[in-house]
Amino acid sequence: HKGHLYAGTGTWDWHKGSIGGVYGATHVYRYEGGTKWVDCGQVGEGSRLFSMASFDGDLYTSDDMKKVYRYMGDNSWVCCGVLENERQVNAMSIYKENLYGATHGSVYRYDDKAIWTCVGKKPFGVTQIHKLQVYEGKLYAGTWPKGQILRYESDNVWSDCGSIGI
């Protein structure tokens, strides 16, 4: 983002994170070179940060509390909405000048002012979406447990591009 590398923190143990185990607060850090990292502040109340995206001049990150945050500078983060009744926001990507977020089973488009529009609710019955990637002008989703690759055609219209297994 803006020529810098950023990294988010979180517990590696999903079980402890999901049941309120012992873990530290989530933070984002900016790499300054060598071994130096600058703390950009605590993000939300979750136990893990999952994805980051640089969108429209701002840095966004997602957590395991189904929320997306935007960096306001000076160690300050603002919540940009909750993605319905989903568990976590696994992946984010920029596609056709919009920010998209994927939860376990659905894909959402950020329509600004903390509004997220569902553009795919469990397409083809998938239960977990872990990757969003743009390739040759199309948005693709990588899923689990079947390893299906899905392609976004339009709101609530997806194509099944086959399974690569897990």
Secondary structure as UniProt FT lines:
FT   TURN            2..3
FT   STRAND          6..8
FT   HELIX           14..18
FT   TURN            19..20
FT   STRAND          27..33
FT   TURN            34..35
FT   STRAND          36..42
FT   STRAND          48..55
FT   TURN            56..57
FT   STRAND          58..63
FT   TURN            64..65
FT   STRAND          67..73
FT   TURN            74..75
FT   STRAND          76..82
FT   TURN            84..85
FT   STRAND          89..95
FT   TURN            96..97
FT   STRAND          98..103
FT   STRAND          106..110
FT   TURN            113..114
FT   STRAND          116..121
FT   HELIX           123..125
FT   STRAND          128..135
FT   TURN            136..137
FT   STRAND          138..144
FT   STRAND          148..154
FT   TURN            155..156
FT   STRAND          157..163
//
